[in-house]
Amino acid sequence: MSVTLLAGSATASVAVATETPAAAPAATVAPTAPVENLIVGYKSSATEASSNTAAADDATAKGKKAGKKTKFDRRLGTGAALVNLGGATAPADAANVMAQFRADPDVAYVEPDSRAYAMAVTPNDTEYAKQWDLFESTAGMNVPGAWDTTTGSGVTVAVIDTGYVAHSDVAPNIVAGYDFISTSSEARDGNGRDSNPADEGDWNATDGECGVGSKASTSSWHGTHVAGTIAAATNNSKGVAGIAYGAKIQPVRVLGKCGGATSDIVDAITWASGGSVAGVPANATPAKVINMSLGGSGTCGTSYQNAINAAVARGTTVVVAAGNSNANASGFSPASCNNVINVASTNRAGERSYYSNFGTIIDIAAPGGETRRATDTPGTVTTPENAILSTLNAGTTTPGAESYKPYQGTSMAAPHVAGLAALLKSAKSSLTPAQIEAAIKANARPLPGTCTGGCGAGIADAAATVAAVTSTTPPTGGFENTTDVAIGDNTTVESSITVSGVTGNAPATLKVGVNIVHSYIGDLKVDLVAPDGTVYTVHNRSGGSTDNINQVFTVNASSEVANGTWKLRVNDNAGGDTGKIDSWNLTF
């Protein structure tokens, strides 16, 4: 079976008050912007250090000396006093008040109550404004909102593709990969498998060269485009920004002239996830995420499924492109395999891209763009600004100068989700592949446009998903039970939450946050039981030998009265592994 690619500011710092005067540099700090409050630390021997009345009198007196109407506001957790200057005060006037405090031997320090800001500012990459897929509110993936929390550091993403052609906007994030193309003529590098995953080009010189119906084509440099979407260097004043720009890319070459063989791809999946492949050195940096923007016709074969199952069991999340045939994805592989995140493509309007595969097996949609409309002449490029801009190469056959170019395809949608998976794994390293998939689906937002045939849970939302997996408390409107309930072998246990004060029925998007500690979640069936006894299954013995369930599920409970006793029911269906319900919550 041959497989082809699927593309067409400073923070505030508060010191603890001590008997020692402030160090000289700190004592001479002057405000450079308008100031509303000052933070004053008194020596512990001073009356003002423990008496709010004394601190209030002192603030009023010192403000009067400086010609300002100041007042004591409150005591900080450190014991320091917050002094209000009566509104935004010019730096020079604030400095005069500060001078009055500094002159007092009972004051250990005084400093402006300065502002802190989110560090994830708009990237300075020169082409970032063209990356609508990251930030536009209609159909973008809301990526910048996730960067305050995580950029993917500590995670390696394997791009199983055409390999990698050197590009300065990706190079800082490249780790050693491998070339798995076993046939020398297809590899175009003079040998079979080797440790150099360089993309030698996948051009076809003539029509029919790769079988009946194949067309002559130039090299795609497809793997480099995918890699840039996932982890292009960011804030480097050039090119594009990567979704998980703190992550590393491991190029794994399987596609060359006329595509790639299943046997090579299966070995690549195994190696990339940390498994052993005969004759190939061990992977020194196993990937926690695999992106496969490739596929062919036919349902998932046993070879693919076995390799994917083993990769997931090792803790690697596998993301695949749904395919570009405007057909049901169930007829394509590896899109139809189990244990993968199957990604459909959406356009800039938030509709299913005209070419994208669809169906009930789609898990999620993400921006894949459109370089032309469905009614435009095939092969034309009429709306390049509506496609996905990423790193590329200008060579038509062999590598030339590095470049950037917009592509369309589910090949472009999949790396958006692979990048998000890397962000999640970096933000919370304990997440399993099943938990990552569930979190992405539970926190997706509806397509603003149409998707005939089915596009999964909606458009992936990076900020919402990262926020969900890193939250330690239920959102506003939530009810929680934190009492531990032991889960023994071959037992069924329950934990209850009594809901009151909620009007009407539960929502169609009832959020069920589940934190179960267990050493083998493949043993577990987890149900939400409504007050009337209706059962909603949220986890059904998936995840294999991975441990712990820590994710938010979405349940359509709109037919249920909200108030009453809800239960989380957990059934352990095997021996040898136990655990507990650590906590769970409901958000209406």
N, C-alpha and C positions, 0 to 999 in steps of 0.2 A: 504494500500500500504506500502510495506517495502522498506527501502532505505539503501543502503550499502555504505561504503567508497570507494573512487576511488583512490587506491594506488597499487599497486603491490609493532715653534720656536719663538722666541720672536718677537713681533711686534715693529715697529718703533714708537717712541713717540716724538712729537714736542711740546714744551711749547711755550706760547706767551711771547715775550720779555717784561720785566718789568724793573722798576727801582731797584728792589731788586736783589742782587746777587743770583746766583743759590745755592740751598741748598747743604750742604756738601756732601751727598751721591752722588748726580748727578754730582757734580764737580769732583769727583774722579773716575768716570766710565772710564775705559780704554778699547779699543777695544781688542777683543780676536780672531779676524779673519781679513784677509786682508781687507782694506778699500779703496774705490775709491773716496768718497766724505765726506765732513763734513757739518753739519748744524750749522750755527753760528747765534745766536740771539743777536743783539746789544740792549743796553738800548735806550729807545726812545729819550734821550737827545743827543745821539751820531750822528754825521754827517753820519756815515755809515749806520744808521738805515733807512735813506730815500734816500741817494744818491748811486746809483749803481757805479758811478765812484769812490767815496770814498771807497766803499766796495771792489772794484776791486784792488785799490791801497793798501789797508790794507792786503788783501789776499796775494798779491805778496810779500809785505814786510815781513810778518810773515813767509811765506814759505821760503824766503831767509835766515832768521835767523835760521830756523830749517834744512837748507840744502835740501829743496825740492822746486820744481818748481810748485807752486800752483797758481790757478787763480779763480776769481769769475765766477761762471757759470750762475746763475739766482736767481731771488727773489722768494721765496715761497709765497703761499697764506697767510701765517701767518705773513709775513714781514721778516722772517729770510733769511739769505743768504746761498746759496748752494755753497760750495767751492770745486773745483775739485783738487784732489791731483796728477793728471797726470797719472792715471792708478792704478791698484791694488797695494796698499802700505802695507808693513809689519806692524803688529800691533804696534811694538815699534817705527817705524818711524812716523806713524800716531799719536801716543801718543805725540811725540815731537812737532808736529805741533799744536796739541790741547793745549799743555802746553803754547805755545806762545800766543794763544788766551785767555786762562784763566788768564794769567798774566796782561792782558789789562783791566783796570777798566771800560772801555766802553762796555765790552762784558758781557752780562747777562748769557749766557750759550754757550757751544759748545759740540756737541756729534757726534758720527759716524752716517753716513747715512746707518743704518743697513738694513738687508733684512727681509721681512715678507714672510711667506709661508702658503699655504693652510693647515688648521689644520686637515683635514681628511686624515691622513696618513694611510698606509697599516695597518690594524688591527693586533694586536699581538696574536690573537686567534690561538692556536696551530694547528688547522686543517684548517685554512683559505686557505692555498695553494691548498687544495683539492676542494674548492668551485668554480669550473670553471664557474658555472651558474651565479655567480655574476660579474665576471671580464673578462673572456676570450673574445677576440675581435670577434671571429667567431660566437659564439652562446650564449655568456653570455648576461646579461641584463644591463651591463654598470652601475652598482650600485655605485661603489666608487666615480664616478664623481658627483653624486647627494649629497653625504655626506658633501661636502663643504657648501651646502646650508641648508640641512635639514636632520634630523635623525628620524623624526616622533614624536618628543616630543609633548605632549598635546593631542594625539589621542589614543583612545582605539579601538582595533580590536577584535571583537568577533569571536572566532573560534568555530563554531557550528559543533561538531564532537564527538569523543569518550570520551571527557573530558581530564583531564590532570593528568599525573603521575609525582610526584615530581622530578624535575631535577634542579640541581644547576646552570645550564647555562641558564635557562629560569626564574627561581624563582624570580630574582630581578624585572622582568617586569610583574608579574602576579597580576591581581586585582580580586576581588570577582566575581565569576560566579554563575552558577546554574545547577542543575541536572534536566532535563526535562523528563527523562525516567519514564513513569507513571506505568509500569508493573514491579513488584518487581523481578520476575524471570529473566527478561531481564536485569534489572539494576545490579543484583548480589550484592546489598548493603543492602538487608534485608528490603527495603521499596520502596515506589514509589518516587515521586518528593521530592527533598530536596535542601538545600542550599550548598551541598557539591558536586562539579563537578568532584571529583576524579575518574579517570579511573580505574575501577575494573577488566578490562580485557574483551576481546571480543572473547575468544577462543571457538572453537567447539570441543567437545571431540570425536565425531564420524561422519562418513559420513552420510548424510541425516538428520542430527539433525535439520537443518534449512530449510528443504524442499527438494524436489526431486532434485538431482544433486548437492546438497551442499556437501562440503568436510570438513573433520576434519582439524583444523588449530590452530596455536598458536595465542596468543594475538598480536595485531598489534601495540598498543600504538600510533595509527595513529594521534590523536589530538595533541600529544606532538611533533611529527615529524613536523606537519604543523606549530605549534606554534614557533618552533625553527627557521624555515625558515623565518618567519615574523619578529620575535623580540627576538631572542636569545641575551643575554647580549654580548656586544662586547668590545674589548680592555680590556678584563679581564684575559688575558694570559691563556685561556683554551678554548677548544672546537671550536665551530663555531661562525660565525658572522651572526647576523640577518639583514635583509634588512632594516627594520625600527626599529633599535635597541633602539631608544629613545621612541618608542611607548609602550603601555601597551597591554597585552593579557588578554582577558576575556574568560575563558573556559566555554563553554555552552555544557553540555553533552546531546546528543540525540541518540547516537549509542551505543548499548551494545551487548548482545548476540543476534545473528541473525539480526543485523542491527537496524533500527529505524523506527518508525511510522510517517507518514505524520502529524498526529495530534500533535505529540510532537514537530516536527520540526517547524511547523507553529507557535506554541506558543513560541518556542525559538526565531524565527525571530522577532516576535512581542516584546517580552521582551527585547531582546538584543538591539533593536533600540529605546527603551524608551517607548514602548507601555505598556498597562495594560493587565495582564493576571489574571483571577480570581484565588484566592487562593495563588498567588505568590507575595511576597513583591516587591515593585517598584525597578527597577534597579538604583542604586545610581550612576553608571558610564556608562550611555548609550554609545554604540559603534557608531562611525562614519563610521566604515567599518565592514562588515560582510564577513567572508570567509566560504563557504560551499563546501568542497571537498567531496561531497557525491552525490548520485543520484540513480535513478532506471529507468526502461524502461517506456515508455508511454509519451505522450505529457503533457505539463504543465496543471495541474488542477486549478480550480477556487480557491481552498483553498490556494495553493501556491501563485498564482498570487495576490490574495487580500493581503496576508501577505507581500509580496515583495513590492507591490505598496505602502502600508502604511508605510513600513520601509523607502523607498526612499522619500516619502513625508515628513518624519521626518528629512531628510537630511543624511540618511545612505546609503553609497555605498555598493551594494551587489555583491560579486564576487563568481562565481560558476565554478566548474570543468566541462569540456565538456563531460567527460566519456571515458572509456577505451575499447570500443568494436570495434574499427576500423570501425565505422559506422557513418551515418549521425546523428549529435547531435540533430536534430529536433525530433528524436524519444525518447528522454530521458528528464527526469525532475529531478531537476529544470533547467537543462541546456537550455531547450526550452522556459523558461518563458521570458516575456518582462521585461524591466527595470533592467536587470542584466548585468554584464560583464562576458561573456561566454569565458572561456580560454581553448585553445587547448595546447597540449604539443609538444615541440621540443626536439631533441636530441643534443648531443655535436657537431654534424656536421651542425646543423642548419636546419635539415630536420624535417618534421613531424614525431614524434615518431610512430613506427609501430602500436602501440595499440590505439593511440589517435583518438577520434571521430573528425569529420570534418564537413564542410558544410557552407552554406551561413549565418547561424545564429551565427557562431563563430565571436567574436569581436576581439580577440587578441590572440597571441601565446606567450608562455613563456617557459623557460627551465623546462622540467619534467623528462628528462633523459631516459636512457635505461640501465638496468642491464644485459640485454642480447640482442642479435640481433634477428630480426624477424625469421630468419632461424634456430636459436638454439632450442634445446629441451625445450618445455614449462616447467617452474618450475626451470630451471637452472639459475645460476648467473655467467655469463662469463665475464662481463665488469662492475664490481661494481664501478670502477673509473669514469664511464660515467653516473652515476646516481646522485641523489641529496642527499648529506650528511647532516644529521640534528640530532637533539636530539632524544633519544629513551630510552628504558628500556630493560634490558636483561632477564626479566622474561618471561617464556614461557606461563604461564597462569596468575597467580597473579603477582603483581609487585616484581621485584628483584632489582639488582643494576642498576644505571643509565648508559647509554651508548650512543654511536653514531653509526648510520648505514645509508648506502645509500638506498634510495627507488626510484622507478620509478612510474610515473603515472600522469594523469592530476590533481590528488590530490596534487602533488608536484608543478605543474605549477601554479595552482590558487593562492596559498599563495605568490608567487612571485609578482603577480599583486595586491593582497591585501596589501602587504607591500609597493608597489609603490603608491597605493591609499592613504595609511597613510602618506607617504612622502609628497604627493601633498597637502593633507588636512592640514598638519602641516605647510607647506611652505606658503600656502595661505588659511586661514580659511574660506574665503567667497565662496570657490568653492562648487558648488552643485554636487550631484552624476552625473547628465548628463554632466556637465562640466569636471568632472574628467574622465569619460569614453571617451568623445570626445578628450580630451588632450592626453590621452594614445594612442588612435588610430591615431591621427594626427601626433604624433611624433615617431611612430614605424618605424623600419627599415625593409627592405625586408628580407625575409628568404634567407640565402646564399645557402640553399639546396632546395629541392622540397617539395611541399605539395599538393598531389593529393586530390582533394575534397574541398579545401579551408580552410585556417588558419587565416581568418580575415585580419586585417590591416598589419600584420607582427609580428616581435618579439618586444615586449615591450622594450623601451630604457629609463631607469630611468633618466640618466643625461640629455638627450635631453628633456624629458617631464618636469622635474623640472625647467630647464632653460626656457622653453617656458612659463610656467605659472607664473614665477616670473619676466619675462622681462617687463620693463616699456617702452621700445622703440622698434619700428619695427627693424628687423634685417637689415644688409647692403643690399642695393638693394630694400629697401622698400619705399612705398608711403603712406602717412597718411593724414586723415582728422580728426581734433580734434574739429570741430565746433559742438556744441550741436544741436540736432534736436529733438524736443518734439514729443512724441508718445502719441496721445490721444486715447480714447476709440473708437473702431470700425473705425479706420483710417488707411490709408496707407501712409507712408512717405519714402523719399529717401534722401540719402547723397551721394555725388559724389566725385570721385578721378580722376583727369586727369593724365594719364600716358604718358610720352614722353621719348625719348632717349633709349628705349629698343628695341633691334634688334629682328626681327622675331616674332614668336608666343609666347604666354604665356606658362609656363611649365605644365607638367602633374601633378606637385605637387605644384601648386600655393597656397601659404599660405594666408589665409584670417583671419586676426585678428579682432575679434569683441568684443567691450565693450559696452554692452547695460545695462542701469540701468532700471529695471522694476520689479514690485512687484509680477508678476505672469507670468512666461515665458511660461506656458502652453497655454496662449492666443496668442502667437506670431508665425508668419511664417516669416523667414528671408531668403531672396534671394540675391545672387550675380548676377547682371545683366551686361553682357559683353557689349562692345561698339556696337556690332551688334544686341543687343537686346536679345541674348540667356540668358535664366534664369537657374541658378544653385541654387537649394535649399540647404541651409546648416543647417537650423533648422526649424522643422515643428511641432509646437505646442506640443512639448514634455517637460518633466520636471515638469508638474503639477503645484503645488502652490509654487514651489521654486522661488527664485528671482535672477535676474541678469544673463546675459550671458557674460562671460569673458573668452574667449577661442580662440584657433587658429584652423580653419577648413582647410582641404586640398581639393582642387578642381582640377579635371583634366580639365584644360582649354587649352589643347594643340592645339585645333582647332581654337583658338581665336587669332587674332592679338593683341599683347600686348599693343601697343600704342592706345590711345583713352580714352574716358570717361567711367569709370566703376561706377556702382551704387550699393549701399547697400539698398535694399528695405525691409521695415519692415511693416508687416500687423498685426494690433491688431484686433482680431476677437471676442472680448467680452467686456462687460462693467465692471466698478468698479475698474479697475487697469490701471494706466498710467505709463509713464516713459520717457526715452530719449535715443537716440543714443549718447553716450558719445564720442566715437571715434572709428575709424576702420582703418585698414591698409592692404595693399597688398604687398607681398614680392615675387619677381620674381627670 
